[in-house]
Amino acid sequence: MRSLIIAILVISSLYSARVVETNWKKGELFAQYIERHNIPHTLLDGISQSDKTLLLEIQSGDSFFELRDNNDKLIQALIPIGDEMQIQIAQNHSNGEYKFDIIPTIFIESEYKVVLPITKSPSQDINRELNYASLALYYGKLFKNRKNINFKKLQKGDMMAFFYTQRSRLGKPISDPIITSAMLETRGKKHFVFVNEDGEKFSDSGKVIRYKVGSRKIAIYDKMRMPLRHIRITSRFTYKRYHPILHRYRPHLGIDFGARRGTPILAAGDGKVIYSGWMGGYGKVIKISHGGGFVSLYAHQSRLRARRGSSVKKGQIIGYVGSTGRSTGPHLHFGLYKRGKAVNPARHIKIATKKYREVDIFKTKVIKIKGIQKYKDRLLALLKDKPTMNIWNPNAKNYCEYKGM
């Protein structure tokens, strides 16, 4: 955040300028955006082929920042691609030329504390007091399907307490909140939920795990399946990767699988085809909506087999590996999105170096989590502490004024 403010002030010393928060227009291409701001197309011509692929990650409706002068001319734009990186368009004050780059996103990540009595429901109370619907939804999901908790029978005076982390920029939240530990006290009994770094939740009694007790030859896939039968990963998902030759950070918002041209591509899960056609640098693409906000993307195909609007089953052939679009050779770029944001497919599909695993018979057991008592003690202390809570203001000003010297 400090770096962002310093950069703005430096530019503002040369211009009388203001920072404006705006949203990416629905259906607008990057080329149309620069044309709308009277930026020469030579900017687009100077962007590398790999960076042009990242332009496709700009999502309609995404919030981003522009620095404009008194005549409303664009001086700089910072456009997010994923949670860690952003596109920067900046004008050189000496010659007026524009430069394109991809740089790390500047943000503040802080921990916040919440203690609230329940008056109606946890979700309604959080949203009313903190003005944050995403946080309210997250808390409710943590305690969902707990056998000993009935949300319909919560009483006035029951309490909730939790810690969460949030990234923010210029005072506004960016990306989803992450609740790390939470407690719900109802009828005098306290219920705990904790979340580890991988997003797995567990209770104060420990974590439920599955373990193998037998096997037979049957392919096992968790949640979604692999999009190819034979797996050879050539590039993994990362929000922020430092290129040793270019000496720059670049994200890779998907997984690349090396395969021969014509290799069948399989639907990762049941769903409906919402796109089937050409998509710029991604070449021939199929996108499948799986429900729950998840959409999978299969790029660089040689031939598309599934049509838009058709329903597909997990494992069904939807196309064939190719090298269409901006591609250096035959491969499948597999992307996964949740509510329009790129997520790591490895967390939602079974990544394996073999075609299948010969496992079948499982049992479950509860294992204790190291340090769990520390998290419980923090929550219990929070009830007595009753901290001042951060209230997010969705109606805050969407710009800051700066006057040049």
C-alpha positions, -999 to 999 in steps of 0.1 A, spaced: 0 0 0 28 24 9 44 18 -25 12 25 -43 7 58 -24 43 69 -31 39 61 -68 7 81 -69 23 111 -51 53 110 -74 31 112 -105 9 137 -88 39 160 -84 40 162 -122 2 162 -129 -28 175 -111 -45 141 -109 -70 120 -92 -73 82 -86 -106 67 -97 -119 33 -89 -140 19 -118 -152 -14 -132 -142 -33 -164 -170 -29 -189 -189 -61 -198 -176 -77 -230 -149 -50 -235 -116 -63 -250 -82 -49 -239 -77 -35 -274 -110 -16 -271 -101 -3 -237 -68 13 -249 -86 26 -280 -113 43 -258 -85 61 -240 -67 72 -272 -37 50 -265 -18 40 -297 -22 4 -308 16 2 -308 12 -6 -271 -6 -38 -280 19 -47 -306 47 -45 -281 32 -70 -257 47 -105 -257 26 -135 -268 26 -150 -233 15 -117 -218 -13 -113 -243 -28 -146 -230 -30 -130 -196 -52 -103 -210 -80 -129 -213 -80 -132 -175 -95 -97 -171 -131 -103 -159 -161 -82 -167 -172 -62 -137 -137 -64 -120 -128 -33 -100 -96 -15 -109 -79 18 -105 -71 46 -129 -50 78 -125 -65 106 -146 -54 142 -151 -77 173 -150 -87 167 -186 -98 131 -177 -69 117 -197 -56 83 -185 -21 85 -169 -20 51 -153 -42 20 -149 -38 -9 -125 -60 -39 -136 -60 -71 -115 -54 -105 -130 -58 -130 -101 -52 -121 -65 -14 -115 -67 -7 -97 -100 -19 -67 -120 -15 -52 -154 0 -17 -153 -5 8 -181 16 39 -174 23 71 -194 59 84 -195 57 120 -185 87 131 -206 76 117 -240 39 108 -235 44 72 -246 25 44 -227 42 14 -213 27 -21 -205 39 -43 -176 27 -69 -152 36 -62 -116 27 -76 -81 -5 -63 -66 1 -40 -36 -23 -47 -7 -25 -48 31 -34 -82 47 -47 -78 83 -64 -99 109 -98 -88 123 -117 -98 153 -155 -102 156 -178 -108 186 -215 -105 181 -246 -116 200 -272 -134 178 -304 -115 174 -318 -130 142 -293 -153 126 -255 -153 123 -256 -143 86 -281 -115 91 -263 -102 122 -228 -102 105 -241 -85 74 -260 -59 94 -232 -50 117 -202 -53 93 -217 -46 59 -200 -76 45 -222 -103 28 -193 -125 17 -181 -128 53 -216 -135 65 -219 -163 40 -185 -178 49 -194 -180 86 -226 -199 79 -208 -224 57 -183 -232 84 -210 -246 107 -231 -262 79 -241 -298 84 -229 -299 121 -253 -325 136 -254 -309 170 -262 -274 157 -297 -263 144 -295 -228 130 -333 -226 131 -333 -230 169 -307 -204 178 -318 -181 206 -314 -144 213 -283 -140 235 -264 -169 218 -229 -156 209 -205 -159 180 -168 -150 178 -142 -154 151 -109 -142 136 -106 -136 99 -79 -122 75 -87 -98 48 -67 -82 20 -76 -45 14 -65 -18 -9 -72 19 -4 -96 9 24 -117 -15 4 -116 -53 6 -100 -73 -23 -104 -110 -27 -125 -131 -3 -122 -130 35 -107 -161 52 -120 -171 86 -92 -189 104 -111 -198 136 -147 -195 148 -169 -203 177 -207 -205 181 -221 -205 216 -257 -217 218 -276 -227 249 -244 -225 270 -225 -249 248 -195 -238 227 -189 -252 192 -155 -246 174 -144 -247 138 -108 -241 126 -95 -237 91 -59 -246 80 -38 -230 52 -53 -254 26 -88 -243 35 -97 -276 53 -120 -271 83 -119 -292 115 -135 -291 149 -120 -290 184 -121 -328 185 -97 -329 156 -97 -335 119 -116 -364 102 -93 -382 77 -99 -411 54 -73 -439 53 -69 -470 31 -77 -504 45 -79 -523 12 -76 -519 -26 -88 -531 -59 -84 -519 -95 -107 -490 -98 -99 -454 -107 -106 -429 -79 -111 -392 -85 -119 -366 -58 -144 -339 -67 -135 -334 -103 -114 -357 -126 -84 -350 -147 -91 -336 -182 -68 -361 -199 -63 -399 -194 -25 -397 -194 -11 -368 -173 21 -349 -180 21 -315 -163 43 -290 -180 33 -258 -161 15 -255 -128 -9 -229 -114 7 -199 -97 -5 -164 -89 31 -150 -88 61 -167 -105 95 -150 -109 109 -157 -144 147 -163 -141 154 -150 -176 130 -121 -180 136 -112 -143 99 -103 -140 69 -117 -121 42 -135 -142 11 -154 -131 0 -187 -147 -37 -190 -139 -42 -227 -149 -24 -260 -154 -8 -269 -187 -8 -306 -197 16 -318 -224 0 -342 -249 0 -352 -285 -22 -334 -310 -56 -351 -312 -55 -365 -276 -91 -366 -263 -100 -340 -238 -124 -350 -210 -149 -330 -191 -136 -326 -155 -172 -328 -141 -208 -328 -149 -222 -295 -163 -234 -274 -191 -213 -260 -219 -215 -222 -218 -189 -214 -244 -176 -233 -275 -156 -214 -300 -126 -192 -306 -113 -171 -277 -83 -149 -287 -50 -162 -274 -66 -193 -260 -76 -205 -295 -104 -230 -296 -120 -231 -262 -148 -249 -243 -161 -236 -210 -183 -257 -187 -204 -245 -158 -205 -271 -130 -227 -252 -105 -217 -237 -72 -200 -209 -91 -174 -232 -107 -165 -230 -144 -138 -250 -161 -119 -239 -193 -101 -261 -219 -79 -241 -243 -58 -245 -274 -80 -274 -288 -75 -286 -324 -112 -296 -327 -142 -289 -305 -167 -317 -299 -192 -302 -275 -216 -275 -285 -228 -245 -265 -259 -253 -244 -253 -290 -243 -250 -310 -211 -220 -331 -205 -210 -358 -180 -177 -362 -161 -152 -380 -183 -171 -373 -216 -150 -363 -246 -155 -326 -253 -126 -319 -278 -91 -328 -288 -56 -314 -278 -41 -289 -303 -20 -258 -305 -45 -231 -316 -42 -195 -304 -10 -183 -288 7 -216 -282 42 -229 -288 31 -266 -292 3 -291 -286 -9 -289 -250 -41 -284 -230 -44 -253 -208 -69 -262 -181 -83 -234 -160 -108 -234 -132 -128 -204 -120 -150 -198 -90 -174 -169 -92 -153 -155 -121 -119 -157 -102 -92 -181 -113 -85 -208 -86 -59 -236 -84 -73 -267 -102 -50 -289 -82 -72 -282 -51 -103 -294 -68 -92 -323 -90 -71 -354 -83 -35 -346 -94 -16 -379 -100 13 -389 -121 -4 -422 -130 -35 -429 -149 -53 -441 -117 -47 -453 -82 -56 -488 -71 -75 -478 -40 -110 -484 -30 -118 -493 6 -115 -465 31 -123 -459 68 -123 -427 87 -107 -416 120 -102 -384 140 -67 -371 146 -58 -343 170 -45 -311 155 -13 -297 170 -19 -263 187 -56 -266 187 -59 -255 223 -41 -222 215 -68 -214 190 -96 -223 214 -80 -201 241 -78 -171 217 -115 -174 209 -125 -177 245 -104 -147 254 -121 -128 225 -155 -132 242 -142 -113 272 -123 -88 252 -152 -75 231 -130 -57 206 -139 -28 183 -149 -43 150 -140 -31 116 -170 -21 96 -166 -22 59 -183 7 41 -196 -2 6 -206 34 1 -171 49 6 -158 74 -20 -144 57 -51 -117 82 -57 -90 103 -40 -81 138 -51 -44 148 -54 -31 182 -64 3 186 -82 29 210 -71 
